[in-house]
């Protein structure tokens, strides 16, 4: 009986954390200028991202509605049999952030050098990222863990992949 109670407590505590993985799209081509696809290097980075996300219990994936962001998310989505949901990085970030905070699902979010700062700062509820990414920065994986129990806590990590 003690083992059952311990198992139930362990399961309920582990479900009190949601993890968000935020990345900028991978390397993009120079043409067409309006909505370029990924380069070969970008395709390789998207495949590395898929490998990193394989055991993270991702349940939802969000991408802006651009070719480069969708192509960055696609290998992970296909591997996990998930649909890529669109969000508008130029729209109300507050609505999207509130939606993410209400979610209890581990999530991959693919954005842009000038938009992911707002997502990260909204999820951490502090000015964690003080400026936009440089145009040449593609290798960052930002991890935000939001714990709800026993007390609210945000953990932020910045890795390279």
N, C-alpha and C positions, 0 to 999 in steps of 0.2 A: 504493500500500500504506500509506504514511504517513497518507493521508487516511482510510482505513478504520479504522486503529488510533485515530486522533484522534477520529473519530466514535464509536467504541465507548467510549472513555474518557469522552467528553462525555455520552453517554447513561447510562452507569453512574453518573457523578457526579451527574447531575440526578435520578436515581432514589433518591438517598441523602437526600432531604428529603421530609418529609410535612408538609402544611399543614392546620391545623384552623381553621375559621371558626366562632366561637361567638357566638351572638346570644340575646338575650332575645326572647320572642315579641313581636309588634307590639301596638299599642294594642288593648285589649280593651273590650268593652261592659260595662256595669254589671249587666246581667241576661242570663241567670239567674246568680245569684251563685256557684253551685257550679262551673260550667264554661262561662263565657261565650265567645261567638264574637268575632271581630275587629270593630272598628268600620270605617267607610269609610276613615278615616285609616290604620288598621291594614292593611287590604287594599292600600292604595296603598304602604305601607312594604314589605309582602311582595313586591309587584311590583318595587320598587326593589332589594330583596335579590336577586331573580331576575336582574336586569340585572347586578348586581355579581358574581354567581357564574357568569355565562355562560361566561367564559373561564378559570376557575380549575381546570379539570380535576377537578371534584368527582366522586368515584366512589361515595360513600355519604353518606346523610343520616340523622341521628338526631333524634328528637323525643320529648319526653315524651308520654304518651297523653292529652293534653288537647286540646280543640277548638282553642283559641287557638294552641297550638304547632304543631299539625298544619296549621292554616290558614296560618301563617307560612311553613312549609316547603313547602307544596303547590305554589305557582307554580314554585319552583326545581326541585322533583322532577319536575313535569310537563314542564318545558322540557328537562330533561336525561334524561328517560325513566328515572328512578330510583324505587325503592320507598322510602317513608319507614319506617325501622326504629324501633321503640319502645325506649326505655330508661326505667328507673324512677329518677327523680331523688330519690325518698325512700328508695330501697334502698341497697345497698352501692355507694357511689361508687367505691371502690377497684377493684371488679371491672370496672366500666365503664371507668375510667381505664386499667387494665391492658390491656383489650381495645383501647382506642384507641391506646395506645403500641405495641402489637404490630402494629397495622395499618400498612400502607405505602400507604394510599389517602388522598388529599385528602378531607376530610370537613367537612360542615356539621352543626353541633350546635345545636339550638334548645331553650332551656331557660327558666328563670324567674329573676326578680330575686334570689331567695334560693337558687338552686342553681348558677348558672353560675360563681360564684366558686370552687366546689369543682372544677369541671371545668377551669377555667383554671389554678388553682393546682396541680392534679394533673398537667396536661400540661406546665407549665413547671417543675414540681418545686421551686417556691419560692412564697412568699406574695406573688405578683404583685398580686393583687386583695385588698385588706385587709378589705373589707366588702362586704355585699350591695349591689346596686343600689337606688337610690331607687325608690319605686313609680311615679314619673313618668318614669323613664328607659327609653326604648325605642329610642334612636337609636345605640346602641353596636354596633360590629362589632369583635370581638376576634379577632386573628389570631395564631396560635401556629405557628411554624415549628420543627420538630424536625429538625435535621441530624444524620446518623449518620456522615458521612465527609467530610473526613479526620479530624475529631474531633467528638465530641458537642457540640452547641451548641443552645440554645433562643433564639429571637428572638420577642419579643412586641410587638405593635402594637395600638393602640386607636384606631379611626376612628369617625367619625360618618357615618351615611347617612340 
